[in-house]
């Protein structure tokens, strides 16, 4: 189940800049424990899915997980042997802009589950530096 939008207004968009800090998504809303990004960057849908799967396996599907980021930016690429010009390439994958301080995942559930170990394993699948917040 890779994340990508069902329908977009435009097929290909410009990537733009990543904001330095995000004030909107910097606090826990639903869960008890969360995974917060310490640096900014792009997360692909495969990376988000890999982290979600490892967190789910570690808590043995007993708790509730919220994914707070969604990959809505299409990343395009041209074939390796293509010459210059001829327009923009086709969509290769989808990504999400992550700014510093963004909460990526939140977990809640029973107290005896080891959420911290699960989030540490999930953060090892991500290319960004993260920290666990309560």
C-alpha positions as a Markdown table, in Angstrom:
| # | Residue | x | y | z |
|---|---|---|---|---|
| 1 | Unk | 0.0 | 0.0 | 0.0 |
| 2 | Unk | 2.2 | 2.8 | -1.2 |
| 3 | Unk | 0.9 | 6.3 | -0.5 |
| 4 | Unk | 0.1 | 8.5 | -3.4 |
| 5 | Unk | -2.8 | 10.8 | -4.3 |
| 6 | Unk | -5.7 | 9.4 | -6.3 |
| 7 | Unk | -6.2 | 12.6 | -8.3 |
| 8 | Unk | -4.1 | 15.8 | -8.6 |
| 9 | Unk | -4.9 | 19.1 | -10.3 |
| 10 | Unk | -1.6 | 19.1 | -12.2 |
| 11 | Unk | 0.4 | 16.0 | -13.3 |
| 12 | Unk | 3.8 | 17.5 | -12.7 |
| 13 | Unk | 4.7 | 20.3 | -10.3 |
| 14 | Unk | 7.8 | 22.2 | -9.3 |
| 15 | Unk | 9.4 | 20.8 | -6.1 |
| 16 | Unk | 10.0 | 24.2 | -4.5 |
| 17 | Unk | 11.8 | 24.9 | -1.3 |
| 18 | Unk | 11.4 | 23.1 | 2.0 |
| 19 | Unk | 10.5 | 25.4 | 4.9 |
| 20 | Unk | 13.0 | 25.4 | 7.8 |
| 21 | Unk | 10.6 | 24.9 | 10.7 |
| 22 | Unk | 7.0 | 23.8 | 10.9 |
| 23 | Unk | 4.9 | 25.2 | 13.7 |
| 24 | Unk | 1.6 | 23.6 | 12.6 |
| 25 | Unk | 2.6 | 19.9 | 12.9 |
| 26 | Unk | 5.1 | 20.1 | 15.8 |
| 27 | Unk | 3.0 | 18.8 | 18.7 |
| 28 | Unk | 1.4 | 15.5 | 19.5 |
| 29 | Unk | -2.4 | 15.5 | 18.6 |
| 30 | Unk | -3.6 | 11.9 | 18.8 |
| 31 | Unk | -0.9 | 9.6 | 20.4 |
| 32 | Unk | 1.1 | 9.3 | 23.5 |
| 33 | Unk | 4.5 | 8.9 | 21.8 |
| 34 | Unk | 5.7 | 10.4 | 18.5 |
| 35 | Unk | 8.6 | 10.5 | 16.1 |
| 36 | Unk | 9.7 | 14.1 | 15.3 |
| 37 | Unk | 12.0 | 15.1 | 12.5 |
| 38 | Unk | 15.1 | 17.0 | 13.6 |
| 39 | Unk | 16.2 | 18.0 | 10.1 |
| 40 | Unk | 14.4 | 18.9 | 6.9 |
| 41 | Unk | 14.3 | 16.9 | 3.7 |
| 42 | Unk | 12.2 | 14.8 | 1.4 |
| 43 | Unk | 10.6 | 11.4 | 2.4 |
| 44 | Unk | 9.4 | 9.1 | -0.4 |
| 45 | Unk | 6.3 | 7.0 | -0.1 |
| 46 | Unk | 8.5 | 3.8 | 0.1 |
| 47 | Unk | 10.4 | 5.2 | 3.1 |
| 48 | Unk | 7.2 | 6.1 | 4.9 |
| 49 | Unk | 5.7 | 2.7 | 4.2 |
| 50 | Unk | 8.9 | 0.8 | 5.3 |
| 51 | Unk | 8.9 | 2.8 | 8.6 |
| 52 | Unk | 5.2 | 2.1 | 9.2 |
| 53 | Unk | 5.6 | -1.6 | 8.6 |
| 54 | Unk | 8.5 | -1.9 | 11.0 |
| 55 | Unk | 6.6 | 0.0 | 13.7 |
| 56 | Unk | 3.6 | -2.2 | 13.2 |
| 57 | Unk | 5.6 | -5.4 | 13.4 |
| 58 | Unk | 7.4 | -4.3 | 16.6 |
| 59 | Unk | 4.2 | -3.4 | 18.5 |
| 60 | Unk | 2.5 | -6.6 | 17.0 |
| 61 | Unk | -0.4 | -4.5 | 15.7 |
| 62 | Unk | -1.7 | -3.9 | 19.2 |
| 63 | Unk | -1.6 | -0.1 | 19.2 |
| 64 | Unk | -2.9 | 2.6 | 16.9 |
| 65 | Unk | -0.5 | 4.4 | 14.5 |
| 66 | Unk | -1.1 | 7.7 | 12.9 |
| 67 | Unk | 1.0 | 8.7 | 9.9 |
| 68 | Unk | 1.1 | 12.5 | 10.0 |
| 69 | Unk | 2.8 | 13.1 | 6.7 |
| 70 | Unk | 1.5 | 12.4 | 3.2 |
| 71 | Unk | 3.6 | 12.2 | 0.0 |
| 72 | Unk | 1.8 | 14.6 | -2.4 |
| 73 | Unk | 4.7 | 15.9 | -4.5 |
| 74 | Unk | 5.5 | 14.0 | -7.7 |
| 75 | Unk | 9.2 | 13.6 | -8.4 |
| 76 | Unk | 10.0 | 13.2 | -12.1 |
| 77 | Unk | 13.0 | 11.7 | -13.8 |
| 78 | Unk | 14.2 | 11.4 | -17.4 |
| 79 | Unk | 15.7 | 8.2 | -18.8 |
| 80 | Unk | 19.5 | 8.0 | -18.4 |
| 81 | Unk | 20.2 | 8.0 | -22.2 |
| 82 | Unk | 17.8 | 10.9 | -23.0 |
| 83 | Unk | 19.3 | 14.0 | -24.6 |
| 84 | Unk | 18.7 | 17.6 | -23.4 |
| 85 | Unk | 15.4 | 19.1 | -23.9 |
| 86 | Unk | 12.2 | 17.3 | -24.9 |
| 87 | Unk | 10.3 | 18.4 | -21.8 |
| 88 | Unk | 10.0 | 17.2 | -18.3 |
| 89 | Unk | 10.4 | 13.5 | -17.4 |
| 90 | Unk | 7.7 | 11.1 | -16.3 |
| 91 | Unk | 6.7 | 10.7 | -12.6 |
| 92 | Unk | 9.2 | 8.4 | -10.9 |
| 93 | Unk | 7.9 | 8.4 | -7.3 |
| 94 | Unk | 5.9 | 10.5 | -4.8 |
| 95 | Unk | 7.5 | 12.4 | -1.9 |
| 96 | Unk | 6.6 | 14.5 | 1.1 |
| 97 | Unk | 8.3 | 17.7 | 2.2 |
| 98 | Unk | 9.5 | 17.4 | 5.8 |
| 99 | Unk | 10.5 | 20.5 | 7.7 |
| 100 | Unk | 12.3 | 20.6 | 11.0 |
| 101 | Unk | 10.0 | 19.8 | 13.9 |
| 102 | Unk | 7.4 | 17.9 | 12.0 |
| 103 | Unk | 5.8 | 15.0 | 13.7 |
| 104 | Unk | 6.0 | 12.0 | 11.4 |
| 105 | Unk | 4.3 | 9.2 | 13.4 |
| 106 | Unk | 2.2 | 9.0 | 16.5 |
| 107 | Unk | 1.4 | 5.9 | 18.5 |
| 108 | Unk | -1.1 | 5.2 | 21.3 |
| 109 | Unk | -2.3 | 2.0 | 23.0 |
| 110 | Unk | -1.8 | -0.1 | 26.1 |
| 111 | Unk | 1.0 | 0.9 | 28.5 |
| 112 | Unk | 2.9 | -2.4 | 28.4 |
| 113 | Unk | 3.8 | -2.1 | 24.7 |
| 114 | Unk | 7.4 | -0.8 | 23.9 |
| 115 | Unk | 6.6 | 2.2 | 21.8 |
| 116 | Unk | 10.1 | 3.6 | 22.1 |
| 117 | Unk | 11.8 | 0.6 | 20.6 |
| 118 | Unk | 9.3 | 0.5 | 17.8 |
| 119 | Unk | 9.9 | 4.2 | 16.9 |
| 120 | Unk | 13.7 | 3.7 | 17.1 |
| 121 | Unk | 13.4 | 0.8 | 14.6 |
| 122 | Unk | 11.0 | 2.9 | 12.4 |
| 123 | Unk | 13.4 | 5.9 | 12.4 |
| 124 | Unk | 16.3 | 3.6 | 11.2 |
| 125 | Unk | 14.3 | 3.2 | 7.9 |
| 126 | Unk | 14.2 | 7.0 | 7.4 |
| 127 | Unk | 16.9 | 9.2 | 5.8 |
| 128 | Unk | 16.3 | 12.1 | 8.3 |
| 129 | Unk | 17.5 | 12.5 | 11.8 |
| 130 | Unk | 14.6 | 12.0 | 14.2 |
| 131 | Unk | 13.9 | 12.0 | 17.9 |
| 132 | Unk | 11.2 | 10.5 | 20.1 |
| 133 | Unk | 8.8 | 12.9 | 21.8 |
| 134 | Unk | 6.2 | 12.3 | 24.6 |
